[in-house]
Amino acid sequence: MLSDIAISKLADIKALDKELIKCDGCLRLKLWREEVAVTKRRAYQDETYWGKPVPGFGPVDAQIILVGLAPGAHGANRTGRIFTGDASGDWLFPELFSAGLANQPTSKGIDDGLQLINTRVLCAVRCVPPDNKAETSERDTCSVWFNREIELLMPTAKVFVALGAFAWDSLWRTLRAQSDQLPSKKVAFAHGAEVIFGDRLLLASFHPSQQNTATGKLKVGAMAEIFLRAGRFTRSDK
C-alpha cells in the first residue's frame, strides 16, 4: 500500500483508482473480501468475483457526489462496481433514474450500459466488511483514499449526498478539513437534513439497505426527492 503522503499526491482519479484496487491496508477486510470471493453465493457460483477494493463510479467532473458506507458482499464485491448487483442498488438506481441522474433504472453488471449523469458515487470504506460493519480503525485507514478522492472532485462538486449516518459522519470530517465554510459543530444526521456551506450543499438520505427498505423506513420516491433537490441546487446555486 502507498504511504498516506503518496496517496495525498495522486494526480487524478484514474491514478487513484489504479492504486486503490491494490490496497491491503486492513487485514480483516482483505481476508473477508477474498473469502467471500472464493466461497461465493450459490446463485453466483459460476461467476468470478471482483474481491478487491471498489473504486467510485461516474464522471470525474460530476457536480453531485453520492457517498455510501461500503461495498456489498455479493454486489460490488462481486461485480466490481459500487451498488451494482444487489438489493441496495436495485433500490438506488430507479431513484436516480427518476431524478434524471442515470440513463437507466437498473444496475446488474459493469457491462450493462449504465451511465450516471452529472453524478458520481463512492463509498467511505472501499472493501466489504463482515456483517456490513466497518470498524473505526478501518474507516480511518481508508479515509486517506476517501479524502483524496473528495479533494480531486472538489473543483466541480456542488452537492454531496450522504447515504446513511456512517457516510454523513465521514463526509462531515472530510469536508470540514477541506472547507472552513462548513460549521464546526456537526448537524445531526436525519433523512432530508441539509447544510449549505459557501456555494455547496450537503444533503442526507437514509441508506437504501434492505433493513431500511423492507421496514418502510425508506419509502419509494424518498431518495428521488433528495436527488431532485441536488439537481436543482446545481442549476440555481441555492
Sequence and secondary structure as in RCSB ss.txt:
>XXXX:A:sequence
MLSDIAISKLADIKALDKELIKCDGCLRLKLWREEVAVTKRRAYQDETYWGKPVPGFGPVDAQIILVGLAPGAHG
ANRTGRIFTGDASGDWLFPELFSAGLANQPTSKGIDDGLQLINTRVLCAVRCVPPDNKAETSERDTCSVWFNREI
ELLMPTAKVFVALGAFAWDSLWRTLRAQSDQLPSKKVAFAHGAEVIFGDRLLLASFHPSQQNTATGKLKVGAMAE
IFLRAGRFTRSDK
>XXXX:A:secstr
   HHHHHT  SHHHHHHHHTT    HHHHHHHHHHHHH  GGGTTS    S    BS TT SEEEEES   TTT
HHHHSSTT SSHHHHHHHHHHHHTTSBSSS   STTS   BSSEEEEESS S  GGG   HHHHHHHHHHHHHHH
HHHTTT  EEEEESHHHHHHHHHHHHHH TTS SS     TT EEEETTEEEEEE    HHHHHTTSS TTHHHH
HHHHHHHHHHH  
